[in-house]
């Protein structure tokens, strides 16, 4: 088992359906760390679901609330599962990376569609005229920009993704 810096966080980024929450819980158990799901923090702060925010006030409001939650987050030795749109805030990502390593859980678009099904009910932060394919392409560039470590989820179950992250962190000098 890798020794992790007791103050450093592991920040999971990626598309909805990439396994950030599920793999995050597995990683927390495997590494003896805490777990934070920022989507839940957003819902708690707003007092409603992500989809309600998008439906009532639009995707920009969801991104604004998400940015505030991320900027206010002050934790150590946690696995942080971010919302898929966290990467739209350079300031928030800079802060997360200042005390953590960003791990991109990379899955292809076909797997995103397979896993999330009807994305209109997922509270996904996207422009009303933007297709899921266009959103995927846009975000892919941002995930790659911020990732310290990229782990492919294609052809792997969540346990295998968790192990791949642990192995990647063991060999990654960023930690």
C-alpha positions in Angstrom: 0.0 0.0 0.0 1.4 3.4 -0.9 2.3 5.9 1.8 0.3 9.1 1.1 1.2 12.5 2.4 -1.1 13.1 5.3 -2.0 16.5 4.1 -2.4 15.9 0.3 -5.7 15.3 -1.4 -6.5 13.2 -4.4 -8.8 15.1 -6.7 -10.9 13.0 -9.2 -11.9 14.8 -12.4 -13.8 13.4 -15.4 -17.2 13.2 -17.2 -20.4 12.2 -15.4 -20.4 8.4 -15.4 -16.6 8.1 -15.3 -16.8 6.6 -11.8 -15.5 9.5 -9.7 -17.9 8.9 -6.8 -17.7 5.1 -6.8 -14.0 4.9 -7.4 -13.5 7.7 -4.9 -15.1 5.7 -2.1 -13.0 2.6 -3.0 -9.9 4.7 -3.0 -10.7 6.3 0.4 -11.2 2.8 1.9 -8.0 1.4 0.1 -5.8 4.4 1.2 -7.3 5.1 4.6 -8.4 8.6 3.5 -11.7 10.6 3.9 -14.1 11.1 1.0 -15.8 14.3 -0.2 -18.3 14.4 -3.1 -18.6 18.0 -4.2 -21.9 17.4 -6.0 -23.4 16.6 -2.6 -21.8 19.8 -1.2 -23.3 21.8 -4.1 -26.8 20.3 -3.4 -26.4 21.0 0.3 -25.4 24.6 -0.3 -28.2 25.3 -2.8 -30.8 23.3 -0.9 -31.9 21.5 -4.1 -30.7 19.0 -6.7 -28.2 19.8 -9.4 -30.9 19.3 -12.0 -33.2 21.7 -10.2 -30.5 24.3 -10.3 -30.0 23.8 -14.1 -33.8 23.8 -14.7 -34.5 26.9 -12.7 -31.5 29.1 -13.2 -29.4 27.5 -15.9 -26.0 25.8 -16.3 -24.1 29.0 -15.5 -25.6 29.2 -12.1 -24.6 25.6 -11.4 -21.1 26.3 -12.4 -21.0 29.4 -10.2 -22.2 27.5 -7.2 -19.8 24.7 -7.9 -16.9 27.2 -8.2 -17.8 28.7 -4.8 -18.0 25.3 -3.2 -14.6 24.3 -4.5 -13.0 27.6 -3.5 -14.5 27.2 0.0 -13.3 23.6 0.3 -10.5 23.4 2.9 -9.7 19.7 3.6 -6.6 17.5 3.9 -6.0 13.9 3.2 -9.3 13.4 1.3 -10.4 11.8 -1.9 -12.3 14.6 -3.6 -14.9 13.6 -6.2 -15.6 16.8 -8.3 -18.5 17.5 -10.5 -17.8 17.1 -14.2 -17.7 20.8 -14.8 -15.2 21.7 -12.0 -12.6 22.1 -14.7 -14.3 25.2 -16.0 -13.0 27.2 -13.1 -9.2 27.7 -13.5 -9.1 29.3 -10.0 -10.8 26.4 -8.3 -8.6 23.9 -10.2 -5.5 25.8 -9.2 -6.6 25.7 -5.6 -7.4 22.0 -5.7 -4.1 21.2 -7.3 -2.1 23.3 -4.8 -2.8 20.7 -2.1 -3.6 17.7 -4.2 -3.0 15.5 -7.2 -5.6 15.6 -10.0 -6.5 12.2 -11.4 -8.5 12.2 -14.7 -10.8 9.1 -14.9 -10.9 8.9 -18.7 -13.7 7.0 -20.4 -14.9 7.2 -24.1 -18.1 9.0 -25.0 -19.9 5.8 -25.8 -19.3 4.6 -22.2 -20.5 8.0 -20.8 -23.8 7.5 -22.7 -24.0 3.9 -21.7 -23.6 4.7 -18.0 -25.6 7.9 -17.6 -28.5 7.1 -19.9 -30.8 10.0 -20.1 -28.4 12.8 -19.4 -31.2 15.4 -19.2 -31.9 14.3 -15.7 -28.3 14.3 -14.4 -27.8 18.0 -13.7 -25.1 18.2 -16.3 -23.8 21.7 -16.7 -24.0 22.4 -20.5 -25.4 25.0 -22.8 -28.9 24.3 -23.9 -27.9 24.0 -27.5 -24.8 21.9 -26.8 -24.8 18.2 -27.6 -23.3 15.6 -25.3 -20.7 14.9 -27.9 -19.7 18.6 -28.2 -19.6 18.9 -24.4 -17.4 15.8 -24.2 -14.9 17.2 -26.7 -14.8 20.6 -24.9 -14.3 19.0 -21.5 -11.7 16.5 -22.7 -9.2 19.2 -23.4 -9.7 20.7 -19.9 -9.4 17.3 -18.1 -6.2 16.7 -20.0 -4.9 20.2 -19.1 -5.4 19.8 -15.4 -4.6 16.0 -14.9 -1.5 15.0 -13.1 -2.4 11.4 -13.8 -4.8 9.9 -16.3 -6.4 6.5 -15.8 -8.5 4.9 -18.4 -11.7 3.3 -17.3 -12.4 1.6 -20.6 -12.6 -2.2 -20.2 -12.2 -2.0 -16.4 -14.6 -2.3 -13.5 -14.4 0.1 -10.6 -12.1 -2.0 -8.5 -9.7 -2.3 -11.5 -9.8 1.5 -12.0 -9.1 2.0 -8.2 -6.1 -0.3 -8.5 -4.8 1.5 -11.6 -5.1 4.9 -9.7 -3.2 3.5 -6.7 -0.4 2.1 -9.1 -0.3 5.4 -11.0 0.1 7.3 -7.7 2.8 5.0 -6.5 4.9 5.7 -9.6 3.9 9.4 -10.0 6.5 11.9 -8.7 3.9 14.6 -8.4 2.9 13.2 -5.0 
